[in-house]
C-alpha cells in the first residue's frame, strides 16, 4: 500500500511539474512575444552619415595638400591650395579696369560741365540776338517812317516848285506888256529858284532816308542771321552734351568682374566646411585640379545615423522621438543611445509583386507565391554622442527600439 501511494504521489508531482513547465514556457513565450512587439529589434541596419564630394570651383595645379586619407579634420582647417597667381592677376586687372572706368566717368563729367556752360552761353547769345532783331525791327520801322515823310516832303516841294515855275512863266510874258513890274517877276523867279532848291533838298532827304532804310534792313538781316547762327550753335551745343548713362551702366559689370575675380581667388584655398573625415583621397600635390571633378570625399562626422529596416508589421510600435539602442558589429559589447528621427514612407516597388509601372495599366505577372514576405521600411535613428573612431559609413548594426 505504501509503495502504491508513493507511486501515485510521484505521478501527481510529475504532472504538476510538467504543467508548471508548460505554463512557464507559455508565459515566457508570451512575455517574449510582447517584448518583441513592443520593443522591435532588427539586425538589418547600417551606420550612415552625410558625405560630400570635394570638387574645386577653380582649376589649376595643387600647390599644397594638407590632408591625408582617412584623416579627421576640424571645421575651418585648410584642405588644399590651388595656384592662385592667374586669379590674383585677374583680380588686379578687374580692379584696374574699374579705376579706368571711373577716370573716364570723371573726364566725361568735366566735358559735360564745359558743354553745359557752352549751352548756357549759346542761350544767352540767342537772347541777345533776339533783342538785336527786335531793335533792328524798330529801327526799320522808324526808317520806313522817315522815308514816307521824305516822300511827302518831296511831293510838297514838287507842288510848290511847280506852282512857282508856273507863276514865273505866267508873269514873264506880262512884263513885256508892262502888266506886271520887274520886281514881281524877280520875286517870282526867286521863288521858283528857292522852290527848286527845296525840291532838290527834299529829294536828297528822300534819298538819304531810303539809304538809311536800306542800311537798317541790312542790319536787321544781319541780326536775324546772327540769331539763326546762335540757334544753330545752341542746337549743336545741346547735341554735343553727352550722357554718362553708357559709362555708368558699365559700373555693374566692372563690379561684377571684381567680385567674380575675388571669388575665384578665395576659392583657391579650400577649407573644411565642418568637422569631417577625409576619405577616397586619390590625388597628390602637383596634380592639376579641374572644376567639378572630385578630389576626395568628406564624411560629416558631426551626426551619425543607424538606418534600420523594420518589417511593416512592426512600424505600429515605432514613432519619431522614441529611444533606441544601437550596436555596431565592430564593438558588439557596447551599446549607444539613439533617438528615432523619422520613418520611411516609401521603398522601390517589387517588380515580382506589382510588375513594371509605366504608361497605361500596371503589368502584373501571375505567380503562385505561397509565402508573402513583409515589406521593410527604413527607420532613421540618430546616434547620440558617437565616438569618431568607431563609426564608419555602411557599418553593420543592430537597432532595438526601447519606446518613449
Secondary structure as UniProt FT lines:
FT   HELIX           2..38
FT   STRAND          41..48
FT   STRAND          51..55
FT   STRAND          60..65
FT   TURN            69..70
FT   STRAND          72..73
FT   TURN            75..76
FT   STRAND          78..82
FT   HELIX           85..176
FT   TURN            177..178
FT   HELIX           182..240
FT   HELIX           245..248
FT   HELIX           250..266
FT   TURN            267..268
FT   STRAND          269..271
FT   STRAND          276..279
FT   TURN            285..286
FT   STRAND          288..289
FT   TURN            291..292
FT   STRAND          294..300
FT   STRAND          305..311
FT   HELIX           312..317
FT   TURN            320..321
FT   STRAND          323..328
FT   TURN            329..330
FT   STRAND          331..343
FT   HELIX           351..354
FT   STRAND          376..383
FT   TURN            388..390
FT   TURN            393..394
FT   STRAND          395..403
//
